[in-house]
């Protein structure tokens, strides 16, 4: 009887973590809404940060060496510290929500780009206003942080400041920055992707990858999986690197200079308000390219991969 009760509790915990992941993924898939804020509101932000922080290369190696009998005890302890019984269902829930919303975004970006990015502009602006109300700008350092955050966002949105490299390098770096932002309260990963001009492209690649995998199960072509699959793999790899590097730096900044860091992050959101409007023209150009209707009559390069 006690075993059955424990089993039921475990299942409820798994379902709860999955539901948390759905909520967090849906928030992160929409610019202007933060998955980190959702985690705070639902009361699992502390557990999330503790689990992510526990994910270190050393601990991962300890787990991988668990195949040796003499190391199994340490590997078991490392697994408990990683809190995988929480992170795995949370991650599955997030992926479920992101895939669903990415498919919708990919479709609307082609059919109704003005309405879609107009909605995103309003969402980002409303988020910035709401977050600014909770902050107190009371010193010159606060003003400098605010101007720096808004200025950086405007420069990136205008394509004056860009990620270094091209092609796969840009996708990798975008993943590192965006997934780091996903766990921070106030700023979402999708906002970073819109700012970097990657949002529509990566949403389309993710949708194409999921469809190709589904077709493969039904006898489709493996070649159709490789191209979008490579993009998804690069993005995820960048995200993993970002979680153990950039996210830690931001969390350290929040711990030491919380008010200045929060003002910088919220100002980054405010400066990103025009970013979706830049995506309208780019999406039209991308659609024209795929249809062979570019003004010059020749192929155009997509901004997202900056080849």
C-alpha positions in Angstrom: 0.0 0.0 0.0 2.8 2.4 0.9 4.6 1.6 -2.4 1.4 2.4 -4.4 1.0 5.7 -2.6 4.6 6.6 -3.3 4.1 5.6 -7.0 1.1 7.9 -7.2 2.9 10.8 -5.6 5.8 10.3 -8.1 3.4 10.4 -11.0 1.7 13.5 -9.7 5.2 15.2 -9.4 6.1 14.2 -12.9 2.8 15.6 -14.3 3.2 18.8 -12.3 6.8 19.3 -13.6 5.5 18.6 -17.2 2.7 21.2 -16.7 5.3 23.7 -15.3 7.3 23.0 -18.5 4.3 23.7 -20.7 3.7 27.0 -19.0 7.4 28.0 -19.1 7.9 26.9 -22.7 4.8 28.8 -23.9 6.0 31.9 -22.1 9.5 31.6 -23.6 8.2 31.0 -27.1 6.5 34.4 -27.1 8.6 37.6 -27.0 7.9 39.9 -24.1 6.8 37.0 -21.8 9.5 35.4 -19.6 9.7 31.8 -18.7 11.8 32.8 -15.7 8.9 35.0 -14.5 6.5 32.1 -14.9 8.8 30.0 -12.8 8.8 32.7 -10.1 5.0 33.0 -10.1 4.5 29.3 -9.9 7.0 28.9 -7.1 9.7 26.6 -8.7 12.3 29.2 -9.7 14.6 28.4 -6.8 14.5 24.7 -7.6 15.1 25.4 -11.3 18.1 27.6 -10.7 19.5 25.0 -8.2 19.2 22.2 -10.8 20.7 24.2 -13.6 23.5 25.4 -11.4 24.2 21.8 -10.4 24.8 21.0 -14.1 28.6 21.2 -14.3 31.1 19.3 -16.5 32.6 17.6 -13.5 29.3 16.3 -12.2 28.4 15.2 -15.7 31.6 13.2 -15.9 30.9 11.6 -12.5 27.5 10.4 -13.9 29.1 9.0 -17.1 31.7 7.1 -15.0 28.9 5.4 -13.1 29.3 2.3 -15.3 32.2 1.3 -13.0 30.9 -0.5 -9.8 33.2 1.4 -7.5 31.9 4.8 -8.9 28.2 4.0 -8.9 27.6 5.5 -5.4 29.1 8.8 -6.5 27.2 8.7 -9.8 23.9 8.2 -7.9 24.6 11.1 -5.6 25.5 13.3 -8.7 22.2 12.3 -10.3 20.2 13.3 -7.2 22.0 16.7 -7.2 21.1 17.3 -10.8 17.4 16.8 -9.9 16.7 15.0 -13.2 13.3 13.7 -12.0 12.3 17.4 -12.1 14.4 18.7 -15.0 13.5 16.0 -17.5 9.7 16.3 -17.4 10.1 20.1 -17.2 12.2 20.0 -20.3 9.8 17.7 -22.2 7.0 20.1 -21.3 9.0 23.1 -22.5 9.9 21.4 -25.8 6.2 20.4 -26.4 5.0 24.0 -26.0 7.9 25.5 -28.0 7.3 23.1 -30.9 3.6 23.8 -31.0 4.0 27.6 -30.9 6.9 27.5 -33.4 4.6 25.7 -35.9 2.0 28.4 -35.5 4.5 31.3 -35.7 6.1 29.7 -38.9 2.7 29.6 -40.5 1.6 33.1 -39.5 4.9 34.7 -40.4 4.2 33.7 -44.0 0.5 34.4 -44.1 0.0 37.4 -41.7 3.5 38.9 -40.9 2.2 42.4 -40.1 -0.4 41.2 -37.6 2.1 38.7 -36.0 4.9 41.1 -35.5 2.5 43.9 -34.6 1.3 41.7 -31.8 4.8 40.9 -30.7 5.7 44.7 -30.7 2.7 45.3 -28.3 3.6 42.4 -26.2 7.2 43.5 -25.7 6.1 47.1 -25.0 3.6 46.0 -22.4 6.2 43.8 -20.8 8.7 46.7 -20.6 6.2 49.1 -19.1 5.0 46.5 -16.5 8.6 45.7 -15.5 9.7 49.3 -15.3 7.0 49.9 -12.8 8.6 47.5 -10.4 12.1 49.1 -10.6 13.5 52.2 -8.9 16.0 54.3 -10.9 17.6 56.3 -8.2 21.3 56.7 -9.0 23.6 57.6 -12.0 24.6 54.0 -12.3 21.0 53.0 -12.8 20.6 55.6 -15.5 23.8 54.4 -17.2 22.6 50.8 -17.0 19.3 51.8 -18.5 20.8 53.7 -21.4 23.3 50.9 -22.1 20.6 48.2 -22.2 18.3 50.2 -24.5 21.1 51.4 -26.7 22.5 48.0 -27.2 19.1 46.6 -28.1 18.5 49.4 -30.6 21.9 48.8 -32.2 21.3 45.1 -32.5 17.8 45.6 -33.9 19.2 48.0 -36.5 21.8 45.4 -37.5 24.6 47.8 -36.5 25.8 45.3 -33.9 25.8 41.7 -35.0 26.9 38.3 -33.7 30.3 37.4 -35.0 30.7 34.7 -37.7 28.1 33.4 -40.1 25.9 30.4 -40.8 26.2 27.7 -38.1 28.3 30.0 -35.8 25.5 32.5 -35.6 22.9 29.8 -34.8 25.2 28.3 -32.1 25.7 31.8 -30.5 22.1 32.6 -30.8 21.3 29.4 -28.9 23.8 30.2 -26.2 22.3 33.7 -25.6 18.6 32.8 -26.0 18.5 29.7 -23.8 20.5 31.6 -21.1 17.7 34.3 -21.2 15.0 31.6 -20.9 15.7 31.0 -17.2 16.1 34.7 -16.3 13.1 36.6 -14.9 11.9 39.4 -17.1 13.5 38.5 -20.4 12.6 35.7 -22.8 14.7 33.6 -25.2 12.3 34.4 -28.1 12.8 38.1 -27.5 16.6 37.6 -27.9 16.0 35.7 -31.1 13.8 38.4 -32.5 16.4 41.0 -31.6 19.0 38.9 -33.4 16.8 38.3 -36.4 16.7 34.5 -35.9 13.1 34.0 -34.6 11.2 33.3 -37.8 14.1 31.3 -39.3 14.5 29.0 -36.3 10.8 28.6 -35.8 10.6 27.4 -39.4 13.6 25.1 -39.1 12.2 23.5 -35.9 8.8 23.0 -37.5 10.4 21.5 -40.6 12.5 19.2 -38.4 9.5 17.9 -36.5 7.5 17.3 -39.7 10.5 15.6 -41.4 10.9 13.3 -38.4 7.2 12.5 -38.4 7.4 11.7 -42.2 10.5 9.6 -41.6 8.5 7.3 -39.3 6.0 6.9 -42.1 8.6 6.1 -44.7 9.9 9.6 -45.6 13.3 10.6 -46.6 16.2 10.8 -44.2 17.8 13.7 -46.2 14.8 15.9 -45.3 15.7 15.5 -41.7 19.4 16.4 -42.0 19.2 20.1 -42.9 16.8 21.3 -40.3 18.1 18.8 -37.9 21.6 20.3 -38.1 20.2 23.7 -37.4 18.3 22.4 -34.3 21.4 20.5 -33.1 23.6 23.6 -33.4 21.0 25.7 -31.5 20.7 23.1 -28.7 24.5 22.7 -28.5 24.8 26.5 -28.1 22.1 26.5 -25.5 23.9 23.9 -23.4 27.1 26.0 -23.5 25.1 29.1 -22.7 23.6 27.5 -19.6 27.0 26.7 -18.1 28.6 30.0 -19.1 26.5 33.0 -19.9 23.6 32.2 -17.6 26.1 31.8 -14.7 27.6 35.2 -15.4 24.2 36.9 -15.4 23.2 35.1 -12.2 26.4 36.3 -10.6 25.7 39.8 -11.7 22.2 39.6 -10.3 23.7 38.4 -7.0 26.2 41.2 -6.7 24.5 44.1 -8.4 20.9 43.1 -8.6 19.2 46.5 -9.2 21.7 47.6 -11.9 21.5 44.3 -13.7 17.7 44.3 -13.6 17.5 47.8 -15.0 19.9 46.8 -17.8 17.8 43.7 -18.7 14.5 45.6 -18.6 16.0 48.4 -20.7 17.2 45.8 -23.1 13.5 44.7 -23.4 12.4 48.4 -23.9 15.0 48.9 -26.6 13.8 45.8 -28.4 10.3 47.2 -29.0 11.1 48.2 -32.7 12.8 44.8 -33.4 9.7 42.9 -34.5 9.0 45.7 -37.1 12.3 45.0 -38.8 11.3 41.3 -39.1 8.3 42.3 -41.3 10.4 43.4 -44.2 12.8 40.5 -43.7 10.0 38.0 -43.7 8.5 39.4 -46.9 12.0 39.1 -48.5 12.4 35.5 -47.2 8.9 34.6 -48.6 9.8 36.2 -51.9 13.0 34.3 -52.0 11.3 30.9 -51.5 8.8 31.8 -54.2 11.5 33.0 -56.6 10.0 36.6 -56.6 12.9 38.7 -55.5 13.1 42.1 -57.1 16.4 41.5 -58.6 15.3 38.2 -60.1 18.0 36.3 -58.3 18.5 34.5 -55.1 18.8 36.5 -51.8 20.6 35.5 -48.7 18.6 35.1 -45.6 19.5 37.5 -42.8 19.2 34.8 -40.1 22.2 32.8 -41.2 24.3 35.8 -42.3 26.3 33.8 -44.8 
